[in-house]
Amino acid sequence: NPSPAAGAIDACTLLTNDDIKEITGYPVAKVLPSPPDSIFPSACEWTVTGATWQIVLGVTPPGGSPTWEQLVPYMTGKTVTGIGDQAFESDAAGDLFVRKGDTMFNIQYVAFGEPKDTQDRLAKRVVEHLP
């Protein structure tokens, strides 16, 4: 797998195993850097123990706000307040796009039957960890 581009943020550093356990209630079983299906320069996927789903995070390096302009205005979904500078939840996959300053990330926590705000809480923690 290619290593993250210069200036890129390592997505796997933006959520710790402790963060995930605290927010989801599940311990992390496996961390997969750069999952093959990600469109982001840096991405990470966490699988948890005791459940079948995972958390997927993709990050564009600082300078990623043009990516926001290329993607978000063309999606259906809803604006989410209180996370980063801008946040938008996509109808298609239910994933959350967040812009903080010049960095954009996408987080997906598809977990049926889990509390709806878990993805937002994970996103807020990512914002706290952004450089």
MODELLER restraints for C-alpha pairs under 7 A, 6 or more apart:
rsr = mdl.restraints
at = mdl.atoms
rsr.add(forms.Gaussian(group=physical.xy_distance, feature=features.Distance(at['CA:4:A'], at['CA:10:A']), mean=6.99, stdev=0.5))
rsr.add(forms.Gaussian(group=physical.xy_distance, feature=features.Distance(at['CA:4:A'], at['CA:41:A']), mean=6.04, stdev=0.5))
rsr.add(forms.Gaussian(group=physical.xy_distance, feature=features.Distance(at['CA:4:A'], at['CA:42:A']), mean=5.58, stdev=0.5))
rsr.add(forms.Gaussian(group=physical.xy_distance, feature=features.Distance(at['CA:5:A'], at['CA:41:A']), mean=6.83, stdev=0.5))
rsr.add(forms.Gaussian(group=physical.xy_distance, feature=features.Distance(at['CA:7:A'], at['CA:61:A']), mean=6.27, stdev=0.5))
rsr.add(forms.Gaussian(group=physical.xy_distance, feature=features.Distance(at['CA:8:A'], at['CA:42:A']), mean=6.81, stdev=0.5))
rsr.add(forms.Gaussian(group=physical.xy_distance, feature=features.Distance(at['CA:8:A'], at['CA:60:A']), mean=6.95, stdev=0.5))
rsr.add(forms.Gaussian(group=physical.xy_distance, feature=features.Distance(at['CA:8:A'], at['CA:61:A']), mean=4.48, stdev=0.5))
rsr.add(forms.Gaussian(group=physical.xy_distance, feature=features.Distance(at['CA:9:A'], at['CA:42:A']), mean=6.71, stdev=0.5))
rsr.add(forms.Gaussian(group=physical.xy_distance, feature=features.Distance(at['CA:9:A'], at['CA:59:A']), mean=6.98, stdev=0.5))
rsr.add(forms.Gaussian(group=physical.xy_distance, feature=features.Distance(at['CA:9:A'], at['CA:61:A']), mean=5.86, stdev=0.5))
rsr.add(forms.Gaussian(group=physical.xy_distance, feature=features.Distance(at['CA:10:A'], at['CA:42:A']), mean=5.91, stdev=0.5))
rsr.add(forms.Gaussian(group=physical.xy_distance, feature=features.Distance(at['CA:11:A'], at['CA:42:A']), mean=5.63, stdev=0.5))
rsr.add(forms.Gaussian(group=physical.xy_distance, feature=features.Distance(at['CA:11:A'], at['CA:43:A']), mean=5.12, stdev=0.5))
rsr.add(forms.Gaussian(group=physical.xy_distance, feature=features.Distance(at['CA:11:A'], at['CA:44:A']), mean=5.50, stdev=0.5))
rsr.add(forms.Gaussian(group=physical.xy_distance, feature=features.Distance(at['CA:11:A'], at['CA:57:A']), mean=6.53, stdev=0.5))
rsr.add(forms.Gaussian(group=physical.xy_distance, feature=features.Distance(at['CA:11:A'], at['CA:58:A']), mean=6.41, stdev=0.5))
rsr.add(forms.Gaussian(group=physical.xy_distance, feature=features.Distance(at['CA:11:A'], at['CA:59:A']), mean=6.12, stdev=0.5))
rsr.add(forms.Gaussian(group=physical.xy_distance, feature=features.Distance(at['CA:12:A'], at['CA:33:A']), mean=6.46, stdev=0.5))
rsr.add(forms.Gaussian(group=physical.xy_distance, feature=features.Distance(at['CA:12:A'], at['CA:44:A']), mean=5.20, stdev=0.5))
rsr.add(forms.Gaussian(group=physical.xy_distance, feature=features.Distance(at['CA:14:A'], at['CA:126:A']), mean=5.21, stdev=0.5))
rsr.add(forms.Gaussian(group=physical.xy_distance, feature=features.Distance(at['CA:14:A'], at['CA:129:A']), mean=5.36, stdev=0.5))
rsr.add(forms.Gaussian(group=physical.xy_distance, feature=features.Distance(at['CA:14:A'], at['CA:130:A']), mean=6.63, stdev=0.5))
rsr.add(forms.Gaussian(group=physical.xy_distance, feature=features.Distance(at['CA:15:A'], at['CA:126:A']), mean=6.05, stdev=0.5))
rsr.add(forms.Gaussian(group=physical.xy_distance, feature=features.Distance(at['CA:17:A'], at['CA:28:A']), mean=5.86, stdev=0.5))
rsr.add(forms.Gaussian(group=physical.xy_distance, feature=features.Distance(at['CA:21:A'], at['CA:27:A']), mean=4.88, stdev=0.5))
rsr.add(forms.Gaussian(group=physical.xy_distance, feature=features.Distance(at['CA:21:A'], at['CA:28:A']), mean=6.87, stdev=0.5))
rsr.add(forms.Gaussian(group=physical.xy_distance, feature=features.Distance(at['CA:23:A'], at['CA:118:A']), mean=6.68, stdev=0.5))
rsr.add(forms.Gaussian(group=physical.xy_distance, feature=features.Distance(at['CA:23:A'], at['CA:121:A']), mean=6.94, stdev=0.5))
rsr.add(forms.Gaussian(group=physical.xy_distance, feature=features.Distance(at['CA:23:A'], at['CA:122:A']), mean=6.81, stdev=0.5))
rsr.add(forms.Gaussian(group=physical.xy_distance, feature=features.Distance(at['CA:24:A'], at['CA:118:A']), mean=6.59, stdev=0.5))
rsr.add(forms.Gaussian(group=physical.xy_distance, feature=features.Distance(at['CA:26:A'], at['CA:48:A']), mean=5.88, stdev=0.5))
rsr.add(forms.Gaussian(group=physical.xy_distance, feature=features.Distance(at['CA:26:A'], at['CA:49:A']), mean=6.10, stdev=0.5))
rsr.add(forms.Gaussian(group=physical.xy_distance, feature=features.Distance(at['CA:26:A'], at['CA:50:A']), mean=6.71, stdev=0.5))
rsr.add(forms.Gaussian(group=physical.xy_distance, feature=features.Distance(at['CA:27:A'], at['CA:48:A']), mean=5.60, stdev=0.5))
rsr.add(forms.Gaussian(group=physical.xy_distance, feature=features.Distance(at['CA:27:A'], at['CA:49:A']), mean=5.57, stdev=0.5))
rsr.add(forms.Gaussian(group=physical.xy_distance, feature=features.Distance(at['CA:28:A'], at['CA:46:A']), mean=6.65, stdev=0.5))
rsr.add(forms.Gaussian(group=physical.xy_distance, feature=features.Distance(at['CA:28:A'], at['CA:47:A']), mean=5.97, stdev=0.5))
rsr.add(forms.Gaussian(group=physical.xy_distance, feature=features.Distance(at['CA:28:A'], at['CA:48:A']), mean=4.29, stdev=0.5))
rsr.add(forms.Gaussian(group=physical.xy_distance, feature=features.Distance(at['CA:28:A'], at['CA:49:A']), mean=5.91, stdev=0.5))
rsr.add(forms.Gaussian(group=physical.xy_distance, feature=features.Distance(at['CA:29:A'], at['CA:47:A']), mean=5.48, stdev=0.5))
rsr.add(forms.Gaussian(group=physical.xy_distance, feature=features.Distance(at['CA:29:A'], at['CA:48:A']), mean=4.80, stdev=0.5))
rsr.add(forms.Gaussian(group=physical.xy_distance, feature=features.Distance(at['CA:29:A'], at['CA:49:A']), mean=5.11, stdev=0.5))
rsr.add(forms.Gaussian(group=physical.xy_distance, feature=features.Distance(at['CA:30:A'], at['CA:46:A']), mean=5.75, stdev=0.5))
rsr.add(forms.Gaussian(group=physical.xy_distance, feature=features.Distance(at['CA:30:A'], at['CA:47:A']), mean=5.12, stdev=0.5))
rsr.add(forms.Gaussian(group=physical.xy_distance, feature=features.Distance(at['CA:30:A'], at['CA:48:A']), mean=6.87, stdev=0.5))
rsr.add(forms.Gaussian(group=physical.xy_distance, feature=features.Distance(at['CA:31:A'], at['CA:45:A']), mean=5.82, stdev=0.5))
rsr.add(forms.Gaussian(group=physical.xy_distance, feature=features.Distance(at['CA:31:A'], at['CA:46:A']), mean=4.62, stdev=0.5))
rsr.add(forms.Gaussian(group=physical.xy_distance, feature=features.Distance(at['CA:31:A'], at['CA:47:A']), mean=6.50, stdev=0.5))
rsr.add(forms.Gaussian(group=physical.xy_distance, feature=features.Distance(at['CA:32:A'], at['CA:44:A']), mean=5.73, stdev=0.5))
rsr.add(forms.Gaussian(group=physical.xy_distance, feature=features.Distance(at['CA:32:A'], at['CA:45:A']), mean=5.02, stdev=0.5))
rsr.add(forms.Gaussian(group=physical.xy_distance, feature=features.Distance(at['CA:32:A'], at['CA:46:A']), mean=6.30, stdev=0.5))
rsr.add(forms.Gaussian(group=physical.xy_distance, feature=features.Distance(at['CA:33:A'], at['CA:43:A']), mean=6.22, stdev=0.5))
rsr.add(forms.Gaussian(group=physical.xy_distance, feature=features.Distance(at['CA:33:A'], at['CA:44:A']), mean=4.48, stdev=0.5))
rsr.add(forms.Gaussian(group=physical.xy_distance, feature=features.Distance(at['CA:33:A'], at['CA:45:A']), mean=6.37, stdev=0.5))
rsr.add(forms.Gaussian(group=physical.xy_distance, feature=features.Distance(at['CA:34:A'], at['CA:42:A']), mean=6.27, stdev=0.5))
rsr.add(forms.Gaussian(group=physical.xy_distance, feature=features.Distance(at['CA:34:A'], at['CA:43:A']), mean=4.83, stdev=0.5))
rsr.add(forms.Gaussian(group=physical.xy_distance, feature=features.Distance(at['CA:34:A'], at['CA:44:A']), mean=5.43, stdev=0.5))
rsr.add(forms.Gaussian(group=physical.xy_distance, feature=features.Distance(at['CA:35:A'], at['CA:43:A']), mean=6.51, stdev=0.5))
rsr.add(forms.Gaussian(group=physical.xy_distance, feature=features.Distance(at['CA:35:A'], at['CA:44:A']), mean=6.26, stdev=0.5))
rsr.add(forms.Gaussian(group=physical.xy_distance, feature=features.Distance(at['CA:35:A'], at['CA:45:A']), mean=6.50, stdev=0.5))
rsr.add(forms.Gaussian(group=physical.xy_distance, feature=features.Distance(at['CA:38:A'], at['CA:58:A']), mean=6.99, stdev=0.5))
rsr.add(forms.Gaussian(group=physical.xy_distance, feature=features.Distance(at['CA:40:A'], at['CA:58:A']), mean=5.26, stdev=0.5))
rsr.add(forms.Gaussian(group=physical.xy_distance, feature=features.Distance(at['CA:40:A'], at['CA:59:A']), mean=5.81, stdev=0.5))
rsr.add(forms.Gaussian(group=physical.xy_distance, feature=features.Distance(at['CA:40:A'], at['CA:60:A']), mean=6.03, stdev=0.5))
rsr.add(forms.Gaussian(group=physical.xy_distance, feature=features.Distance(at['CA:41:A'], at['CA:59:A']), mean=6.60, stdev=0.5))
rsr.add(forms.Gaussian(group=physical.xy_distance, feature=features.Distance(at['CA:41:A'], at['CA:60:A']), mean=5.91, stdev=0.5))
rsr.add(forms.Gaussian(group=physical.xy_distance, feature=features.Distance(at['CA:42:A'], at['CA:58:A']), mean=5.83, stdev=0.5))
rsr.add(forms.Gaussian(group=physical.xy_distance, feature=features.Distance(at['CA:42:A'], at['CA:59:A']), mean=5.38, stdev=0.5))
rsr.add(forms.Gaussian(group=physical.xy_distance, feature=features.Distance(at['CA:42:A'], at['CA:60:A']), mean=6.73, stdev=0.5))
rsr.add(forms.Gaussian(group=physical.xy_distance, feature=features.Distance(at['CA:43:A'], at['CA:57:A']), mean=5.49, stdev=0.5))
rsr.add(forms.Gaussian(group=physical.xy_distance, feature=features.Distance(at['CA:43:A'], at['CA:58:A']), mean=4.14, stdev=0.5))
rsr.add(forms.Gaussian(group=physical.xy_distance, feature=features.Distance(at['CA:43:A'], at['CA:59:A']), mean=6.11, stdev=0.5))
rsr.add(forms.Gaussian(group=physical.xy_distance, feature=features.Distance(at['CA:44:A'], at['CA:56:A']), mean=5.88, stdev=0.5))
rsr.add(forms.Gaussian(group=physical.xy_distance, feature=features.Distance(at['CA:44:A'], at['CA:57:A']), mean=5.33, stdev=0.5))
rsr.add(forms.Gaussian(group=physical.xy_distance, feature=features.Distance(at['CA:44:A'], at['CA:58:A']), mean=6.52, stdev=0.5))
rsr.add(forms.Gaussian(group=physical.xy_distance, feature=features.Distance(at['CA:45:A'], at['CA:54:A']), mean=6.75, stdev=0.5))
rsr.add(forms.Gaussian(group=physical.xy_distance, feature=features.Distance(at['CA:45:A'], at['CA:55:A']), mean=5.63, stdev=0.5))
rsr.add(forms.Gaussian(group=physical.xy_distance, feature=features.Distance(at['CA:45:A'], at['CA:56:A']), mean=4.43, stdev=0.5))
rsr.add(forms.Gaussian(group=physical.xy_distance, feature=features.Distance(at['CA:45:A'], at['CA:57:A']), mean=6.36, stdev=0.5))
rsr.add(forms.Gaussian(group=physical.xy_distance, feature=features.Distance(at['CA:46:A'], at['CA:54:A']), mean=5.48, stdev=0.5))
rsr.add(forms.Gaussian(group=physical.xy_distance, feature=features.Distance(at['CA:46:A'], at['CA:55:A']), mean=5.16, stdev=0.5))
rsr.add(forms.Gaussian(group=physical.xy_distance, feature=features.Distance(at['CA:46:A'], at['CA:56:A']), mean=6.52, stdev=0.5))
rsr.add(forms.Gaussian(group=physical.xy_distance, feature=features.Distance(at['CA:47:A'], at['CA:53:A']), mean=6.60, stdev=0.5))
rsr.add(forms.Gaussian(group=physical.xy_distance, feature=features.Distance(at['CA:47:A'], at['CA:54:A']), mean=4.55, stdev=0.5))
rsr.add(forms.Gaussian(group=physical.xy_distance, feature=features.Distance(at['CA:47:A'], at['CA:55:A']), mean=6.66, stdev=0.5))
rsr.add(forms.Gaussian(group=physical.xy_distance, feature=features.Distance(at['CA:48:A'], at['CA:54:A']), mean=6.35, stdev=0.5))
rsr.add(forms.Gaussian(group=physical.xy_distance, feature=features.Distance(at['CA:53:A'], at['CA:110:A']), mean=6.49, stdev=0.5))
rsr.add(forms.Gaussian(group=physical.xy_distance, feature=features.Distance(at['CA:53:A'], at['CA:111:A']), mean=5.94, stdev=0.5))
rsr.add(forms.Gaussian(group=physical.xy_distance, feature=features.Distance(at['CA:54:A'], at['CA:109:A']), mean=6.31, stdev=0.5))
rsr.add(forms.Gaussian(group=physical.xy_distance, feature=features.Distance(at['CA:55:A'], at['CA:108:A']), mean=5.72, stdev=0.5))
rsr.add(forms.Gaussian(group=physical.xy_distance, feature=features.Distance(at['CA:55:A'], at['CA:109:A']), mean=4.74, stdev=0.5))
rsr.add(forms.Gaussian(group=physical.xy_distance, feature=features.Distance(at['CA:56:A'], at['CA:107:A']), mean=5.70, stdev=0.5))
rsr.add(forms.Gaussian(group=physical.xy_distance, feature=features.Distance(at['CA:56:A'], at['CA:108:A']), mean=5.16, stdev=0.5))
rsr.add(forms.Gaussian(group=physical.xy_distance, feature=features.Distance(at['CA:56:A'], at['CA:109:A']), mean=6.67, stdev=0.5))
rsr.add(forms.Gaussian(group=physical.xy_distance, feature=features.Distance(at['CA:57:A'], at['CA:106:A']), mean=5.68, stdev=0.5))
rsr.add(forms.Gaussian(group=physical.xy_distance, feature=features.Distance(at['CA:57:A'], at['CA:107:A']), mean=4.51, stdev=0.5))
rsr.add(forms.Gaussian(group=physical.xy_distance, feature=features.Distance(at['CA:57:A'], at['CA:108:A']), mean=6.51, stdev=0.5))
rsr.add(forms.Gaussian(group=physical.xy_distance, feature=features.Distance(at['CA:58:A'], at['CA:105:A']), mean=5.46, stdev=0.5))
rsr.add(forms.Gaussian(group=physical.xy_distance, feature=features.Distance(at['CA:58:A'], at['CA:106:A']), mean=5.17, stdev=0.5))
rsr.add(forms.Gaussian(group=physical.xy_distance, feature=features.Distance(at['CA:58:A'], at['CA:107:A']), mean=6.55, stdev=0.5))
rsr.add(forms.Gaussian(group=physical.xy_distance, feature=features.Distance(at['CA:59:A'], at['CA:104:A']), mean=5.93, stdev=0.5))
rsr.add(forms.Gaussian(group=physical.xy_distance, feature=features.Distance(at['CA:59:A'], at['CA:105:A']), mean=4.26, stdev=0.5))
rsr.add(forms.Gaussian(group=physical.xy_distance, feature=features.Distance(at['CA:59:A'], at['CA:106:A']), mean=6.51, stdev=0.5))
rsr.add(forms.Gaussian(group=physical.xy_distance, feature=features.Distance(at['CA:60:A'], at['CA:103:A']), mean=6.03, stdev=0.5))
rsr.add(forms.Gaussian(group=physical.xy_distance, feature=features.Distance(at['CA:60:A'], at['CA:104:A']), mean=5.41, stdev=0.5))
rsr.add(forms.Gaussian(group=physical.xy_distance, feature=features.Distance(at['CA:60:A'], at['CA:105:A']), mean=6.17, stdev=0.5))
rsr.add(forms.Gaussian(group=physical.xy_distance, feature=features.Distance(at['CA:61:A'], at['CA:103:A']), mean=5.69, stdev=0.5))
rsr.add(forms.Gaussian(group=physical.xy_distance, feature=features.Distance(at['CA:62:A'], at['CA:102:A']), mean=4.86, stdev=0.5))
rsr.add(forms.Gaussian(group=physical.xy_distance, feature=features.Distance(at['CA:62:A'], at['CA:103:A']), mean=4.44, stdev=0.5))
rsr.add(forms.Gaussian(group=physical.xy_distance, feature=features.Distance(at['CA:63:A'], at['CA:102:A']), mean=4.99, stdev=0.5))
rsr.add(forms.Gaussian(group=physical.xy_distance, feature=features.Distance(at['CA:63:A'], at['CA:103:A']), mean=6.15, stdev=0.5))
rsr.add(forms.Gaussian(group=physical.xy_distance, feature=features.Distance(at['CA:64:A'], at['CA:102:A']), mean=5.62, stdev=0.5))
rsr.add(forms.Gaussian(group=physical.xy_distance, feature=features.Distance(at['CA:64:A'], at['CA:103:A']), mean=4.98, stdev=0.5))
rsr.add(forms.Gaussian(group=physical.xy_distance, feature=features.Distance(at['CA:64:A'], at['CA:104:A']), mean=5.44, stdev=0.5))
rsr.add(forms.Gaussian(group=physical.xy_distance, feature=features.Distance(at['CA:65:A'], at['CA:99:A']), mean=6.97, stdev=0.5))
rsr.add(forms.Gaussian(group=physical.xy_distance, feature=features.Distance(at['CA:65:A'], at['CA:102:A']), mean=5.24, stdev=0.5))
rsr.add(forms.Gaussian(group=physical.xy_distance, feature=features.Distance(at['CA:65:A'], at['CA:103:A']), mean=6.18, stdev=0.5))
rsr.add(forms.Gaussian(group=physical.xy_distance, feature=features.Distance(at['CA:65:A'], at['CA:104:A']), mean=6.17, stdev=0.5))
rsr.add(forms.Gaussian(group=physical.xy_distance, feature=features.Distance(at['CA:68:A'], at['CA:104:A']), mean=6.84, stdev=0.5))
rsr.add(forms.Gaussian(group=physical.xy_distance, feature=features.Distance(at['CA:75:A'], at['CA:90:A']), mean=6.52, stdev=0.5))
rsr.add(forms.Gaussian(group=physical.xy_distance, feature=features.Distance(at['CA:76:A'], at['CA:90:A']), mean=6.01, stdev=0.5))
rsr.add(forms.Gaussian(group=physical.xy_distance, feature=features.Distance(at['CA:76:A'], at['CA:91:A']), mean=5.67, stdev=0.5))
rsr.add(forms.Gaussian(group=physical.xy_distance, feature=features.Distance(at['CA:77:A'], at['CA:88:A']), mean=6.94, stdev=0.5))
rsr.add(forms.Gaussian(group=physical.xy_distance, feature=features.Distance(at['CA:77:A'], at['CA:89:A']), mean=5.48, stdev=0.5))
rsr.add(forms.Gaussian(group=physical.xy_distance, feature=features.Distance(at['CA:77:A'], at['CA:90:A']), mean=4.45, stdev=0.5))
rsr.add(forms.Gaussian(group=physical.xy_distance, feature=features.Distance(at['CA:77:A'], at['CA:91:A']), mean=4.54, stdev=0.5))
rsr.add(forms.Gaussian(group=physical.xy_distance, feature=features.Distance(at['CA:78:A'], at['CA:88:A']), mean=5.67, stdev=0.5))
rsr.add(forms.Gaussian(group=physical.xy_distance, feature=features.Distance(at['CA:78:A'], at['CA:89:A']), mean=5.37, stdev=0.5))
rsr.add(forms.Gaussian(group=physical.xy_distance, feature=features.Distance(at['CA:78:A'], at['CA:90:A']), mean=6.78, stdev=0.5))
rsr.add(forms.Gaussian(group=physical.xy_distance, feature=features.Distance(at['CA:79:A'], at['CA:87:A']), mean=5.92, stdev=0.5))
rsr.add(forms.Gaussian(group=physical.xy_distance, feature=features.Distance(at['CA:79:A'], at['CA:88:A']), mean=4.40, stdev=0.5))
rsr.add(forms.Gaussian(group=physical.xy_distance, feature=features.Distance(at['CA:79:A'], at['CA:89:A']), mean=6.31, stdev=0.5))
rsr.add(forms.Gaussian(group=physical.xy_distance, feature=features.Distance(at['CA:80:A'], at['CA:87:A']), mean=5.07, stdev=0.5))
rsr.add(forms.Gaussian(group=physical.xy_distance, feature=features.Distance(at['CA:80:A'], at['CA:88:A']), mean=5.33, stdev=0.5))
rsr.add(forms.Gaussian(group=physical.xy_distance, feature=features.Distance(at['CA:80:A'], at['CA:89:A']), mean=6.65, stdev=0.5))
rsr.add(forms.Gaussian(group=physical.xy_distance, feature=features.Distance(at['CA:81:A'], at['CA:87:A']), mean=6.47, stdev=0.5))
rsr.add(forms.Gaussian(group=physical.xy_distance, feature=features.Distance(at['CA:83:A'], at['CA:124:A']), mean=5.76, stdev=0.5))
rsr.add(forms.Gaussian(group=physical.xy_distance, feature=features.Distance(at['CA:84:A'], at['CA:98:A']), mean=6.29, stdev=0.5))
rsr.add(forms.Gaussian(group=physical.xy_distance, feature=features.Distance(at['CA:84:A'], at['CA:99:A']), mean=5.94, stdev=0.5))
rsr.add(forms.Gaussian(group=physical.xy_distance, feature=features.Distance(at['CA:84:A'], at['CA:100:A']), mean=4.82, stdev=0.5))
rsr.add(forms.Gaussian(group=physical.xy_distance, feature=features.Distance(at['CA:84:A'], at['CA:127:A']), mean=6.20, stdev=0.5))
rsr.add(forms.Gaussian(group=physical.xy_distance, feature=features.Distance(at['CA:85:A'], at['CA:99:A']), mean=5.66, stdev=0.5))
rsr.add(forms.Gaussian(group=physical.xy_distance, feature=features.Distance(at['CA:85:A'], at['CA:100:A']), mean=4.93, stdev=0.5))
rsr.add(forms.Gaussian(group=physical.xy_distance, feature=features.Distance(at['CA:85:A'], at['CA:101:A']), mean=6.74, stdev=0.5))
rsr.add(forms.Gaussian(group=physical.xy_distance, feature=features.Distance(at['CA:86:A'], at['CA:98:A']), mean=5.73, stdev=0.5))
rsr.add(forms.Gaussian(group=physical.xy_distance, feature=features.Distance(at['CA:86:A'], at['CA:99:A']), mean=5.16, stdev=0.5))
rsr.add(forms.Gaussian(group=physical.xy_distance, feature=features.Distance(at['CA:86:A'], at['CA:100:A']), mean=6.88, stdev=0.5))
rsr.add(forms.Gaussian(group=physical.xy_distance, feature=features.Distance(at['CA:87:A'], at['CA:96:A']), mean=6.89, stdev=0.5))
rsr.add(forms.Gaussian(group=physical.xy_distance, feature=features.Distance(at['CA:87:A'], at['CA:97:A']), mean=5.53, stdev=0.5))
rsr.add(forms.Gaussian(group=physical.xy_distance, feature=features.Distance(at['CA:87:A'], at['CA:98:A']), mean=4.31, stdev=0.5))
rsr.add(forms.Gaussian(group=physical.xy_distance, feature=features.Distance(at['CA:87:A'], at['CA:99:A']), mean=6.31, stdev=0.5))
rsr.add(forms.Gaussian(group=physical.xy_distance, feature=features.Distance(at['CA:88:A'], at['CA:96:A']), mean=5.70, stdev=0.5))
rsr.add(forms.Gaussian(group=physical.xy_distance, feature=features.Distance(at['CA:88:A'], at['CA:97:A']), mean=5.18, stdev=0.5))
rsr.add(forms.Gaussian(group=physical.xy_distance, feature=features.Distance(at['CA:88:A'], at['CA:98:A']), mean=6.53, stdev=0.5))
rsr.add(forms.Gaussian(group=physical.xy_distance, feature=features.Distance(at['CA:89:A'], at['CA:95:A']), mean=5.72, stdev=0.5))
rsr.add(forms.Gaussian(group=physical.xy_distance, feature=features.Distance(at['CA:89:A'], at['CA:96:A']), mean=4.42, stdev=0.5))
rsr.add(forms.Gaussian(group=physical.xy_distance, feature=features.Distance(at['CA:89:A'], at['CA:97:A']), mean=6.28, stdev=0.5))
rsr.add(forms.Gaussian(group=physical.xy_distance, feature=features.Distance(at['CA:90:A'], at['CA:96:A']), mean=6.30, stdev=0.5))
rsr.add(forms.Gaussian(group=physical.xy_distance, feature=features.Distance(at['CA:95:A'], at['CA:106:A']), mean=6.85, stdev=0.5))
rsr.add(forms.Gaussian(group=physical.xy_distance, feature=features.Distance(at['CA:95:A'], at['CA:107:A']), mean=5.82, stdev=0.5))
rsr.add(forms.Gaussian(group=physical.xy_distance, feature=features.Distance(at['CA:95:A'], at['CA:108:A']), mean=4.54, stdev=0.5))
rsr.add(forms.Gaussian(group=physical.xy_distance, feature=features.Distance(at['CA:96:A'], at['CA:106:A']), mean=5.51, stdev=0.5))
rsr.add(forms.Gaussian(group=physical.xy_distance, feature=features.Distance(at['CA:96:A'], at['CA:107:A']), mean=5.32, stdev=0.5))
rsr.add(forms.Gaussian(group=physical.xy_distance, feature=features.Distance(at['CA:96:A'], at['CA:108:A']), mean=6.38, stdev=0.5))
rsr.add(forms.Gaussian(group=physical.xy_distance, feature=features.Distance(at['CA:97:A'], at['CA:105:A']), mean=5.81, stdev=0.5))
rsr.add(forms.Gaussian(group=physical.xy_distance, feature=features.Distance(at['CA:97:A'], at['CA:106:A']), mean=4.42, stdev=0.5))
rsr.add(forms.Gaussian(group=physical.xy_distance, feature=features.Distance(at['CA:97:A'], at['CA:107:A']), mean=6.64, stdev=0.5))
rsr.add(forms.Gaussian(group=physical.xy_distance, feature=features.Distance(at['CA:98:A'], at['CA:104:A']), mean=5.61, stdev=0.5))
rsr.add(forms.Gaussian(group=physical.xy_distance, feature=features.Distance(at['CA:98:A'], at['CA:105:A']), mean=5.34, stdev=0.5))
rsr.add(forms.Gaussian(group=physical.xy_distance, feature=features.Distance(at['CA:98:A'], at['CA:106:A']), mean=6.23, stdev=0.5))
rsr.add(forms.Gaussian(group=physical.xy_distance, feature=features.Distance(at['CA:99:A'], at['CA:105:A']), mean=6.51, stdev=0.5))
rsr.add(forms.Gaussian(group=physical.xy_distance, feature=features.Distance(at['CA:107:A'], at['CA:123:A']), mean=6.71, stdev=0.5))
rsr.add(forms.Gaussian(group=physical.xy_distance, feature=features.Distance(at['CA:108:A'], at['CA:119:A']), mean=6.93, stdev=0.5))
rsr.add(forms.Gaussian(group=physical.xy_distance, feature=features.Distance(at['CA:109:A'], at['CA:119:A']), mean=5.64, stdev=0.5))
